Each structure stands twice: as structure tokens, then as C-alpha cells.
Amino acid sequence: MRELKKDIDIAVGRIKAPLVLKNANIINVFVQCIEKNDIAINGDRIVGIGNYEGEQELDCTGLYVSPGFIDAHVHVESSMVTPEVFSQLLIRRGVTTAIADPHEIANVLGLKGIEFMLENSKRSVMDILFMLPSCVPATEFEDSGAVLKADEFSELIGNDRVLGLGEVMDTPAVASGRQDMIDKLMMFQGKNIDGHCPGISQKLLNAYLSCGIKTDHECSNYTEALKKIQLGMYVMLREGSATRNLKDLLPAINMDNYSRFLFCTDDRHIEDLIEAGTIDNSIRLAIEQGLEPIKAYTIAAYNAALCYGLRDKGAAAPGYIADLVIFEDLNRLNIRTVIKDGKIYNKELSFSKADLGNSIVLKTVTTEDFKVEAKGEYINTIKLVPRSVETIKKRRKALVDNNLVVGTEASDCLKIAVFERHKATGKRGIGFVEGFGLKNCSIAQSIAHDSHNIIVIGDNDEDMSLAVKAIIELGGGIALVSEGKVLESLSLPIGGLITSENPFIVLEKIKSLNKLARSFGVKEDFDPYLTLGFLALPVIPDIKLTARGLFNFEEFKFIDLFC
């Protein structure tokens, strides 16, 4: 409970504050300046800016103080650790609030998965707030482990950590006014609704915004970003592990519109979180690219707080929550201390074990499951785009041996397959992808956005089959196979997506998997496992592979492998 009388007494100088940050260079997000002053803190609140004495004083001479950073849109599951562990990694990087969309685990386990994320996040050392998944499955064409309708959200919508409705990816459902989508949008009117609308047309964008959707993290260039903010959207400068749009979007920012931009990571691997950072990395990168530093810190905190209605977050000012980052060097952001809810954070890493049971229903596969009978001279292939999850549809001449397609005329072409793993339907999709670089090796994983069936890529059916079998035996995870041997694997037993293991053990496994993938030829332009995982997501341009076959985003329908 807040001590208002004590707050007042400290503010006017009658008594000392429990904690005072002395001589700080405070980033003022309201008037875009830096002011040298003391910050008086009582409990979890800032109660004064000025000249104060404290029972505990922290000398900030020569140091900067920013409001705590906010990741405006993140899928915790992409870190491969639980919300509890995720929070301990982020707070060290100055992130004191994250707005999470648990649609990854919801696509596997439905409400059970969302409830796990909410419950586990109670152990978080930062604030993890949630947007309820709008698209489970991502489209009506997917084979997920669950289907969530509007009425199933009724018990969760009142949760104090639920802010609204997560990214609306099924734009055709909005455009056609499909009833199940209308039901969800109506339920969240007056609350936050996130968007996901790459390359959307003007009229459809009007319809989209008319439904109360107000954010987008899928802009690929600055002209698209400008179009969306001109109609009132907030645009997120995304800097994930596989999807990195920040540099491309920065030219859209100017003195008049910077308040419409936010930072987000969307999907960021544990290796990047620990070694490169998260929103702190976005701030540094934006400043390196020429963004005025104070605006970078404003975008990182205040803008996101305004967007999501977090009225007491995002600023270092009286009445605001004392979530603060103390650091050296305005440009390089060398973090010295993080304060959360008025307390200096200095805890040791801790984590709790979790088990939700085996989510892999698929029993086995054989090499026969990978064979493609030749039914034409040309096939549609998936061409990767460097540093992006978007792809390009290509028409290639098939290479045929004994009436089976074994590759294409493209010099760097691999077979790819997706197996439905939730309900033992037997569905599988087979295709070909070019540009990845992998040779004499296969990689399989149970991370395949957003339905998270088992996806595998490789240059021979035997290794691909063994890699999928390894995932089944693990109960979910990642496996790398070469010449009939599993060289490395990572167990992700919670929904086939995350683990409650020590994150540094997970990091070492990922490093080993990354090193192996690179040694077998995977190009530096691609994160081996994130890139693979996004090849199954049909709501991203241009062509992807699901358990039902090839899906063309532009036509928004399945297409035949053979032209």
C-alpha cells in the first residue's frame, strides 16, 4: 500500500527519503533534455526530483538515469526458457517491463499454455504483461494443437496482467468480417489490440484500424511505416534474432512523429539475449544509426507506456514507478545498476522446474515419408531472403531420379518437410528451399511458427528421418544429424518450445548447435534455427510450407508443389 502522507513529507523535504539517487543526469522524456538532479524514492515510487537527502544514497555523479526499458512486443517462448528465467536475463539489460504474446505455447497447449505462462510469470523479477493470442491457429488453414474462440478468453480477460488482444495476423478474417474474428475484436474494444499486417493495402488498413487495432511490428521499409503512423498506428522498430527491421525503419522517424514509434524484439534467441542484449541493444543500434539519444531512450520507455496505457511507467518523474536504469555513456549504454520498484536489483539467478507433459503425439517417420514423386517438370521452391523471415517464390526445373524429385536446378537447394505432431493426423508437407547453405546434414525442431509442428531440413532422406525421430524421443526440441548420427540436441519439453533448465546450460547447447550448423554450411545471413522455424508461418510473405503443403501469402491459399 502506498504511503501518501510519507510521499508528501519526503517531497516537500520534511523527512529523508529511504533511497536517493544523488547528482544524476536524468533523461527527461517530457521535454527531451538531460537535467542534473537528485531522485527521491519511497517504496516503489519516485516522489521528488530536486535536492534531497536519503537514508540510503547512491552517488550517480557522471552517470545517466533513464526510465526502465519496455519491450513492446515479445514472444517469451522464442528465448526457449520460462518467463521466470527470461525476466532475470532481461532485467540485467535494463528491461523492467515486457509485453508478451504467448501465442506460441497457446498454439500447442491452448488455455493450459497461457495459464502456465501467467502462473510462471508470477515469479518474474520484472513486469511481464500479456496480450491474449488472437489467432490460434494463425489461420484457418493451419494444424495447431488448439483452437481458441472468443468465449474461452472470458476467464482471463479480467486478469490484472492481461492488457488486451495479441497480434491480429489473420487479416483476411478481418477483411471478410468473419464472425469468430469479429467476436474477439468486440470483446476487446476499449482495450489494447495489437496488429500484424505486412504490405497491407490502404483500404484494408482502414478496416483494420476501424476495429481498434493500433500497433504493427511487420513494416519492412520506412515508407510503409510512414503510411501506418499517418493513420494513427504505433509502429514497432523490431530487432529480433531473425527479423531485424530497425535500420530500415529509422529513416521514417523525425521531430514530429517520434512519439509513434516503439522498440520490440518479437522473437529473440537466448544467445542474443545474453550476449548482445535486448532493448538495450536496440537503443545502441538506433543511436549508432543517427537517432538522437534522448529520443532513443524515450522510444524505449515512455512511448511504449503511453501506447499500452501504463500511466505510471516510462518516465523518471514524481508519481511514476521507480523502474530506473543507471548507466555510463549516453551512446554506448554501459549499465551499472537497475532499480525495479524502488529496489536495487542484485539477485543471483534462480529458476523453478516445470513440467506440462509430452506434447509430441507423432509416433514415428520413415524415409518413405520424404519421397516426392515427379508429377511435372517444374516445381515451386522457397527462396530465403537474407536477414529476414520473408521468402520469395521461385519456379525451378526439378531434378528427377527414378521418377523421384531429388532436387532442383538451383545450386543450393534442400528438401524441407513439416509433420503434424499434435493430433496424429498423418498430415505432412514436403517442399524445397534454396539459399540456406546446409550440406551433408539435417536439422529438425518442434519450433515451427505458429502451429509448431515438427519441421526438418536436409539433403538426404535418411538423416532427415533420423532427425525427426530424435525430436520425438526428446519430447520436443532441436536435433542436428549427419551421416546417421545425432551430433547435438536440445530438449525443450514444455510444449516442445521451452525448458526450465539453467539458461546458461541452454546457451551452451545453442552455441554448440550454432557452431555445428555453421560448420555444415549454414550462411551467416541466417539464424539456423529461427530461420527454419519461420519457414512454416503462412502469414508472412511470400511462400511457406505447412503440414498441408505450400502456402502462398499473396494469393492466401495453398499452391501445388508442381507448377
C-alpha positions as CSV (number, residue, x, y, z in Angstrom):
1,M,0.0,0.0,0.0
2,R,1.3,3.5,-0.9
3,E,2.2,5.8,1.9
4,L,0.8,9.1,0.5
5,K,1.5,11.1,3.7
6,K,5.1,9.9,3.7
7,D,5.4,10.6,0.0
8,I,4.3,14.2,0.6
9,D,6.6,14.6,3.6
10,I,9.6,13.5,1.5
11,A,8.6,15.5,-1.5
12,V,8.4,18.8,0.5
13,G,11.6,18.0,2.4
14,R,10.3,17.3,5.9
15,I,11.9,13.9,6.1
16,K,14.6,11.9,4.4
17,A,13.7,9.5,1.5
18,P,14.5,5.8,2.0
19,L,16.6,6.0,-1.2
20,V,18.0,8.9,-3.1
21,L,20.0,8.9,-6.3
22,K,22.4,11.8,-6.0
23,N,23.7,14.1,-8.8
24,A,22.1,12.0,-11.6
25,N,22.0,13.1,-15.2
26,I,18.2,12.4,-15.6
27,I,16.8,11.8,-19.1
28,N,13.6,13.8,-19.2
29,V,11.3,12.2,-21.7
30,F,8.7,15.0,-21.5
31,V,10.8,17.9,-22.7
32,Q,13.6,16.0,-24.4
33,C,16.6,17.1,-22.3
34,I,19.0,15.9,-19.6
35,E,18.8,17.6,-16.2
36,K,21.2,17.1,-13.3
37,N,19.3,16.5,-10.1
38,D,18.6,14.1,-7.3
39,I,15.8,11.4,-7.4
40,A,14.0,10.7,-4.2
41,I,12.3,7.3,-3.9
42,N,9.8,6.0,-1.4
43,G,8.7,2.4,-1.7
44,D,8.1,1.7,-5.4
45,R,7.6,5.3,-6.4
46,I,9.6,8.4,-7.3
47,V,8.4,11.2,-5.1
48,G,10.8,14.0,-5.8
49,I,13.2,15.5,-8.3
50,G,15.5,18.2,-6.9
51,N,17.8,18.4,-3.9
52,Y,17.1,15.6,-1.4
53,E,18.7,13.6,1.4
54,G,18.3,9.9,1.8
55,E,18.6,7.2,4.4
56,Q,20.5,5.4,1.6
57,E,22.2,7.5,-1.0
58,L,23.6,6.3,-4.3
59,D,26.1,8.6,-5.9
60,C,25.3,9.0,-9.6
61,T,27.8,11.7,-10.4
62,G,28.7,11.4,-14.0
63,L,26.1,8.8,-14.6
64,Y,22.8,8.8,-16.5
65,V,19.4,7.7,-15.3
66,S,16.7,6.5,-17.7
67,P,13.3,5.1,-17.1
68,G,13.3,1.3,-17.3
69,F,13.1,0.0,-20.8
70,I,9.9,-1.7,-22.2
71,D,9.9,-4.4,-24.8
72,A,6.6,-3.6,-26.5
73,H,6.1,-7.0,-28.2
74,V,7.8,-10.2,-27.4
75,H,7.2,-14.0,-27.6
76,V,9.0,-15.3,-24.4
77,E,8.9,-18.8,-25.9
78,S,11.5,-17.8,-28.5
79,S,14.1,-17.4,-25.8
80,M,13.4,-21.2,-25.1
81,V,13.3,-20.5,-21.3
82,T,10.4,-19.9,-18.9
83,P,9.1,-16.4,-18.1
84,E,10.7,-16.6,-14.7
85,V,14.2,-17.2,-16.2
86,F,13.5,-14.8,-19.1
87,S,12.9,-12.0,-16.7
88,Q,16.2,-12.5,-14.9
89,L,18.0,-12.2,-18.2
90,L,16.2,-9.1,-19.3
91,I,16.4,-7.1,-16.1
92,R,20.2,-7.2,-16.2
93,R,19.8,-5.4,-19.5
94,G,17.6,-2.6,-18.1
95,V,14.3,-4.0,-19.3
96,T,11.8,-3.7,-16.4
97,T,8.6,-4.4,-18.4
98,A,7.8,-6.7,-21.3
99,I,4.5,-7.0,-23.1
100,A,4.3,-10.7,-24.1
101,D,2.1,-12.5,-26.5
102,P,2.0,-16.3,-25.6
103,H,0.6,-17.4,-28.9
104,E,3.5,-19.9,-29.4
105,I,2.6,-22.1,-26.5
106,A,-1.1,-21.4,-26.9
107,N,-0.9,-22.9,-30.4
108,V,0.4,-26.1,-28.8
109,L,-1.4,-26.3,-25.5
110,G,-4.3,-23.8,-25.7
111,L,-5.5,-22.2,-22.5
112,K,-3.3,-24.6,-20.5
113,G,-0.3,-23.0,-22.1
114,I,-1.4,-19.4,-21.5
115,E,-2.2,-20.2,-17.9
116,F,1.2,-21.7,-17.4
117,M,2.8,-18.5,-18.7
118,L,0.7,-16.4,-16.4
119,E,1.4,-18.5,-13.4
120,N,5.1,-18.9,-14.0
121,S,5.5,-15.1,-14.6
122,K,4.4,-14.5,-11.0
123,R,8.0,-15.5,-10.2
124,S,9.3,-12.9,-12.6
125,V,11.7,-10.2,-11.3
126,M,10.3,-7.7,-13.8
127,D,6.8,-7.0,-15.0
128,I,5.6,-9.3,-17.7
129,L,2.2,-8.2,-19.0
130,F,0.3,-10.3,-21.6
131,M,-1.8,-9.9,-24.7
132,L,-4.1,-12.8,-25.3
133,P,-3.5,-14.6,-28.6
134,S,-6.0,-13.6,-31.3
135,C,-5.0,-16.2,-33.8
136,V,-4.8,-19.7,-32.5
137,P,-4.3,-21.1,-35.1
138,A,-2.7,-18.3,-37.1
139,T,-5.1,-19.0,-40.0
140,E,-7.9,-21.5,-40.6
141,F,-5.5,-23.4,-42.9
142,E,-3.2,-24.5,-40.1
143,D,-2.9,-27.6,-37.9
144,S,-2.2,-26.4,-34.4
145,G,-2.6,-28.2,-31.1
146,A,-5.5,-26.0,-30.1
147,V,-8.2,-23.6,-31.4
148,L,-9.1,-20.7,-29.2
149,K,-12.5,-18.9,-29.6
150,A,-13.5,-15.6,-28.0
151,D,-15.6,-17.1,-25.2
152,E,-12.6,-19.0,-23.9
153,F,-10.9,-15.7,-23.0
154,S,-13.7,-14.7,-20.6
155,E,-11.9,-16.1,-17.5
156,L,-8.6,-14.4,-18.5
157,I,-9.6,-11.0,-19.8
158,G,-10.0,-9.7,-16.2
159,N,-6.5,-10.8,-15.1
160,D,-4.6,-7.7,-13.9
161,R,-1.6,-8.8,-16.1
162,V,-3.7,-9.0,-19.3
163,L,-3.6,-5.8,-21.3
164,G,-5.6,-6.8,-24.4
165,L,-5.7,-8.8,-27.6
166,G,-2.5,-10.1,-29.2
167,E,-1.3,-9.5,-32.8
168,V,-4.2,-10.0,-35.3
169,M,-2.4,-11.9,-38.0
170,D,-5.4,-13.2,-40.0
171,T,-6.0,-10.0,-42.0
172,P,-8.3,-11.9,-44.4
173,A,-10.6,-12.8,-41.4
174,V,-10.8,-9.1,-40.6
175,A,-11.4,-8.0,-44.2
176,S,-14.2,-10.6,-44.7
177,G,-15.7,-9.8,-41.3
178,R,-15.5,-13.5,-40.3
179,Q,-17.6,-13.9,-37.2
180,D,-15.1,-15.6,-34.9
181,M,-12.7,-12.7,-35.5
182,I,-15.4,-10.1,-35.0
183,D,-16.3,-11.8,-31.7
184,K,-12.7,-11.4,-30.4
185,L,-12.3,-7.9,-31.6
186,M,-15.6,-6.9,-30.0
187,M,-14.6,-8.5,-26.7
188,F,-11.5,-6.2,-26.6
189,Q,-13.0,-2.9,-27.7
190,G,-11.6,-0.2,-25.4
191,K,-8.6,-2.3,-24.6
192,N,-5.2,-2.7,-26.4
193,I,-5.3,-4.7,-29.7
194,D,-2.0,-5.4,-31.5
195,G,-1.7,-5.8,-35.2
196,H,0.4,-7.8,-37.7
197,C,-0.2,-6.5,-41.2
198,P,2.8,-6.6,-43.6
199,G,2.2,-5.0,-47.0
200,I,-1.5,-4.2,-46.2
201,S,-3.5,-2.2,-48.8
202,Q,-4.8,1.3,-47.9
203,K,-8.5,0.3,-47.7
204,L,-7.8,-2.9,-45.7
205,L,-5.7,-0.8,-43.4
206,N,-8.6,1.5,-42.9
207,A,-10.8,-1.5,-42.0
208,Y,-8.1,-2.9,-39.7
209,L,-7.8,0.4,-37.8
210,S,-11.6,0.8,-37.6
211,C,-11.6,-2.4,-35.5
212,G,-9.4,-0.8,-32.8
213,I,-6.1,-2.3,-33.8
214,K,-3.3,0.2,-33.2
215,T,0.2,-1.4,-33.5
216,D,2.2,-3.1,-36.1
217,H,5.7,-4.7,-35.9
218,E,5.8,-6.1,-39.5
219,C,6.9,-3.0,-41.5
220,S,9.7,-3.8,-43.9
221,N,10.6,-0.3,-45.1
222,Y,10.2,3.3,-43.9
223,T,7.5,4.3,-46.4
224,E,5.3,1.5,-45.1
225,A,5.9,2.7,-41.6
226,L,5.0,6.3,-42.5
227,K,1.8,5.2,-44.2
228,K,0.7,3.4,-41.0
229,I,1.6,6.2,-38.5
230,Q,-0.1,8.7,-40.7
231,L,-3.3,6.8,-40.0
232,G,-2.7,6.7,-36.2
233,M,-0.8,3.4,-35.7
234,Y,2.1,2.8,-33.5
235,V,5.0,1.2,-35.4
236,M,7.5,-1.0,-33.7
237,L,11.1,-0.9,-34.6
238,R,11.8,-4.7,-34.4
239,E,15.2,-6.0,-33.7
240,G,14.9,-9.8,-33.2
241,S,17.3,-12.6,-34.0
242,A,15.9,-13.5,-37.4
243,T,13.8,-10.4,-38.1
244,R,15.7,-7.1,-38.0
245,N,13.9,-4.1,-39.3
246,L,15.2,-1.3,-37.1
247,K,17.8,0.1,-39.5
248,D,15.4,0.1,-42.4
249,L,12.7,1.9,-40.5
250,L,14.8,4.6,-38.7
251,P,14.6,7.0,-41.7
252,A,10.9,7.3,-41.0
253,I,11.5,9.0,-37.6
254,N,11.5,12.8,-37.3
255,M,10.9,15.5,-34.8
256,D,7.2,15.5,-35.4
257,N,6.4,11.8,-35.3
258,Y,8.9,10.1,-33.0
259,S,6.2,9.6,-30.4
260,R,4.5,7.0,-32.7
261,F,7.5,4.5,-32.6
262,L,8.3,1.8,-30.1
263,F,11.1,-0.8,-29.7
264,C,10.4,-4.5,-29.7
265,T,12.3,-7.8,-30.1
266,D,9.4,-10.1,-31.2
267,D,11.5,-13.2,-31.3
268,R,15.0,-13.2,-29.8
269,H,17.1,-16.3,-29.1
270,I,18.7,-16.8,-25.7
271,E,22.2,-16.4,-27.2
272,D,21.4,-12.9,-28.4
273,L,19.6,-12.0,-25.2
274,I,22.6,-13.0,-23.0
275,E,25.4,-11.8,-25.3
276,A,24.1,-8.9,-27.3
277,G,21.1,-7.7,-25.3
278,T,17.5,-6.9,-25.9
279,I,16.0,-3.4,-25.9
280,D,19.4,-2.0,-24.7
281,N,20.8,-3.4,-28.0
282,S,18.0,-1.6,-29.9
283,I,18.9,1.7,-28.2
284,R,22.6,1.4,-29.1
285,L,21.9,0.4,-32.6
286,A,19.5,3.3,-33.2
287,I,22.0,5.8,-31.8
288,E,24.7,4.3,-34.0
289,Q,22.4,4.8,-37.0
290,G,22.0,8.5,-36.1
291,L,18.9,8.7,-33.9
292,E,19.2,11.5,-31.3
293,P,20.0,9.6,-28.0
294,I,17.2,11.2,-25.8
295,K,14.7,10.1,-28.4
296,A,16.1,6.6,-28.4
297,Y,15.5,6.4,-24.6
298,T,12.1,7.9,-24.9
299,I,11.1,5.4,-27.6
300,A,12.4,2.6,-25.3
301,A,10.3,3.6,-22.3
302,Y,7.8,6.4,-22.4
303,N,6.3,5.7,-25.9
304,A,5.5,2.1,-25.1
305,A,4.0,3.1,-21.7
306,L,1.7,5.6,-23.5
307,C,0.7,3.2,-26.2
308,Y,-0.4,0.5,-23.7
309,G,-1.9,2.8,-21.1
310,L,0.8,2.1,-18.5
311,R,0.2,5.5,-16.9
312,D,2.8,5.2,-14.1
313,K,5.6,3.8,-16.2
314,G,8.1,5.1,-18.7
315,A,9.4,8.3,-17.0
316,A,11.7,9.3,-14.3
317,A,9.4,11.8,-12.6
318,P,7.3,12.2,-9.4
319,G,4.4,9.7,-9.1
320,Y,6.0,7.2,-11.5
321,I,7.1,3.7,-10.6
322,A,10.8,3.7,-9.7
323,D,11.9,1.5,-12.6
324,L,15.2,3.0,-13.5
325,V,18.4,2.2,-15.3
326,I,21.7,3.8,-14.2
327,F,24.4,3.8,-16.8
328,E,27.6,5.2,-18.2
329,D,28.0,6.8,-21.7
330,L,24.8,8.1,-23.3
331,N,25.7,6.4,-26.6
332,R,27.1,3.1,-25.5
333,L,24.8,2.5,-22.6
334,N,27.1,0.7,-20.2
335,I,24.6,-0.4,-17.5
336,R,25.8,-0.1,-13.9
337,T,22.6,-0.6,-11.8
338,V,19.0,-1.4,-12.4
339,I,16.3,-0.3,-10.0
340,K,13.0,-2.2,-10.0
341,D,10.0,-1.0,-8.0
342,G,12.4,1.2,-6.0
343,K,14.8,-1.6,-5.1
344,I,18.3,-2.1,-6.4
345,Y,18.4,-5.3,-8.3
346,N,21.3,-7.6,-7.3
347,K,19.8,-11.1,-7.1
348,E,21.5,-14.3,-8.1
349,L,20.0,-16.3,-10.9
350,S,17.3,-18.8,-9.8
351,F,14.7,-20.9,-11.6
352,S,12.0,-23.4,-10.8
353,K,11.4,-26.8,-12.5
354,A,8.3,-27.1,-14.6
355,D,6.6,-30.0,-16.5
356,L,3.5,-29.9,-18.6
357,G,3.8,-33.4,-20.1
358,N,4.8,-34.6,-23.5
359,S,3.2,-32.6,-26.3
360,I,4.5,-34.8,-29.2
361,V,1.8,-37.2,-30.4
362,L,3.6,-38.1,-33.7
363,K,4.9,-41.7,-33.2
364,T,7.5,-42.2,-36.0
365,V,8.5,-41.4,-39.5
366,T,10.4,-43.3,-42.2
367,T,12.4,-42.4,-45.3
368,E,9.3,-43.2,-47.4
369,D,7.6,-40.1,-45.9
370,F,10.1,-37.9,-47.6
371,K,9.9,-39.1,-51.1
372,V,8.4,-36.8,-53.8
373,E,7.0,-38.5,-56.9
374,A,7.7,-36.5,-60.1
375,K,4.5,-35.1,-61.4
376,G,5.8,-32.3,-63.6
377,E,9.0,-30.7,-65.0
378,Y,9.0,-27.6,-62.8
379,I,8.3,-27.0,-59.1
380,N,7.7,-24.1,-56.8
381,T,10.5,-23.5,-54.4
382,I,11.1,-21.3,-51.3
383,K,14.0,-18.9,-51.7
384,L,15.3,-17.4,-48.5
385,V,15.8,-13.6,-48.0
386,P,18.9,-12.7,-46.0
387,R,18.3,-11.3,-42.5
388,S,14.5,-11.7,-42.9
389,V,11.8,-14.2,-42.4
390,E,10.2,-13.2,-45.7
391,T,10.7,-15.5,-48.6
392,I,10.4,-15.5,-52.4
393,K,8.5,-18.0,-54.6
394,K,10.7,-19.4,-57.4
395,R,10.0,-21.7,-60.3
396,R,12.8,-24.2,-60.8
397,K,13.3,-27.2,-63.0
398,A,13.2,-30.4,-61.0
399,L,16.0,-32.9,-60.9
400,V,14.5,-36.4,-61.2
401,D,16.0,-39.8,-60.4
402,N,13.9,-43.0,-60.8
403,N,10.7,-40.9,-61.0
404,L,11.5,-39.1,-57.7
405,V,12.4,-35.4,-57.3
406,V,15.8,-35.2,-55.7
407,G,16.4,-31.5,-56.0
408,T,16.3,-28.6,-58.5
409,E,18.5,-26.8,-60.9
410,A,19.3,-24.3,-58.2
411,S,22.8,-25.0,-56.9
412,D,21.8,-24.5,-53.2
413,C,18.6,-26.5,-52.8
414,L,17.5,-28.6,-49.8
415,K,14.4,-30.7,-49.1
416,I,12.2,-29.4,-46.3
417,A,9.3,-31.2,-44.6
418,V,6.6,-30.4,-41.9
419,F,4.9,-33.1,-39.9
420,E,1.7,-32.5,-37.9
421,R,2.6,-33.5,-34.3
422,H,-0.4,-32.6,-32.2
423,K,-3.2,-35.0,-33.1
424,A,-1.6,-37.8,-35.1
425,T,-3.5,-36.8,-38.3
426,G,-0.7,-38.1,-40.5
427,K,-0.5,-34.8,-42.4
428,R,2.8,-33.8,-43.9
429,G,4.1,-31.2,-46.3
430,I,7.2,-31.7,-48.5
431,G,8.9,-28.9,-50.4
432,F,12.3,-27.5,-51.4
433,V,14.1,-24.4,-50.1
434,E,17.2,-22.6,-51.5
435,G,19.8,-20.3,-50.0
436,F,20.3,-21.9,-46.6
437,G,23.7,-23.4,-47.3
438,L,23.4,-26.6,-45.3
439,K,25.4,-29.6,-46.7
440,N,25.7,-33.2,-45.6
441,C,23.4,-32.5,-42.6
442,S,19.8,-32.3,-41.4
443,I,18.2,-30.2,-38.7
444,A,14.8,-30.9,-37.1
445,Q,12.9,-29.0,-34.5
446,S,9.5,-28.7,-32.8
447,I,9.7,-24.9,-33.2
448,A,7.8,-24.1,-36.4
449,H,5.7,-20.9,-36.2
450,D,3.0,-20.6,-35.3
451,S,1.4,-24.1,-35.1
452,H,4.7,-25.6,-34.0
453,N,4.6,-28.9,-35.9
454,I,7.9,-30.7,-36.5
455,I,10.0,-29.1,-39.3
456,V,13.1,-30.6,-40.8
457,I,15.5,-29.6,-43.5
458,G,18.3,-31.6,-45.1
459,D,20.0,-33.0,-48.2
460,N,19.2,-36.7,-47.7
461,D,16.1,-38.6,-46.5
462,E,17.9,-40.9,-44.1
463,D,19.3,-38.1,-41.9
464,M,16.1,-36.1,-42.1
465,S,14.1,-39.2,-40.9
466,L,16.6,-39.7,-38.0
467,A,16.4,-36.0,-37.0
468,V,12.6,-36.2,-36.7
469,K,12.9,-39.4,-34.7
470,A,15.3,-37.6,-32.3
471,I,12.7,-34.8,-31.7
472,I,10.0,-37.4,-30.9
473,E,12.4,-39.1,-28.4
474,L,13.2,-35.8,-26.8
475,G,9.6,-34.9,-26.4
476,G,10.3,-31.7,-28.3
477,G,13.4,-29.6,-29.0
478,I,16.2,-29.3,-31.7
479,A,18.4,-32.0,-33.2
480,L,21.2,-31.9,-35.7
481,V,22.1,-35.1,-37.6
482,S,24.9,-36.0,-40.1
483,E,25.7,-39.4,-41.6
484,G,23.3,-41.3,-39.5
485,K,24.4,-39.8,-36.1
486,V,22.7,-37.3,-33.8
487,L,25.6,-34.9,-33.3
488,E,23.9,-32.5,-30.9
489,S,20.4,-31.9,-29.5
490,L,18.5,-29.6,-27.1
491,S,15.5,-30.9,-25.1
492,L,12.5,-28.4,-24.9
493,P,10.0,-30.5,-23.0
494,I,7.5,-27.7,-22.2
495,G,5.3,-27.6,-25.3
496,G,8.3,-28.5,-27.4
497,L,9.2,-24.9,-27.1
498,I,10.8,-24.1,-23.8
499,T,12.7,-25.5,-20.9
500,S,13.1,-24.7,-17.2
501,E,16.8,-25.6,-17.3
502,N,19.5,-23.2,-16.2
503,P,19.7,-20.7,-19.1
504,F,23.5,-20.9,-19.3
505,I,23.3,-24.6,-19.9
506,V,20.8,-23.9,-22.6
507,L,23.1,-21.2,-24.0
508,E,26.0,-23.7,-24.3
509,K,23.8,-26.2,-26.1
510,I,22.6,-23.5,-28.5
511,K,26.2,-22.4,-29.1
512,S,27.2,-25.9,-29.9
513,L,24.2,-26.3,-32.2
514,N,25.0,-23.0,-33.9
515,K,28.7,-23.9,-34.4
516,L,27.8,-27.2,-35.9
517,A,25.2,-25.7,-38.2
518,R,27.8,-23.1,-39.5
519,S,30.4,-25.9,-39.9
520,F,27.9,-27.7,-42.2
521,G,27.5,-24.6,-44.3
522,V,24.6,-22.5,-42.9
523,K,25.2,-19.0,-44.1
524,E,25.8,-16.1,-41.7
525,D,22.8,-14.2,-43.2
526,F,20.5,-16.7,-41.4
527,D,20.0,-17.8,-37.8
528,P,19.9,-21.5,-38.4
529,Y,17.0,-22.4,-36.0
530,L,14.9,-19.2,-36.1
531,T,15.0,-19.1,-39.9
532,L,14.0,-22.7,-40.1
533,G,11.2,-22.1,-37.6
534,F,9.6,-19.3,-39.6
535,L,9.5,-21.3,-42.9
536,A,6.2,-22.7,-41.7
537,L,4.5,-19.4,-40.9
538,P,1.9,-18.7,-43.7
539,V,1.0,-15.2,-42.6
540,I,4.4,-13.9,-43.7
541,P,5.2,-13.2,-47.4
542,D,5.7,-14.9,-49.8
543,I,5.7,-18.7,-49.7
544,K,5.9,-21.1,-46.7
545,L,5.4,-24.8,-46.0
546,T,2.8,-26.2,-43.6
547,A,1.8,-29.7,-42.8
548,R,-0.8,-29.3,-45.6
549,G,1.7,-28.2,-48.2
550,L,3.0,-25.0,-49.8
551,F,1.1,-21.8,-48.9
552,N,1.3,-18.6,-51.0
553,F,0.7,-15.4,-48.9
554,E,-0.1,-13.1,-51.8
555,E,-2.9,-15.4,-53.0
556,F,-3.6,-16.5,-49.4
557,K,-4.1,-20.1,-50.5
558,F,-2.3,-23.4,-50.9
559,I,-0.5,-24.0,-54.1
560,D,0.8,-27.2,-55.7
561,L,4.4,-28.1,-55.5
562,F,4.5,-28.6,-59.2
563,C,4.0,-25.6,-61.5
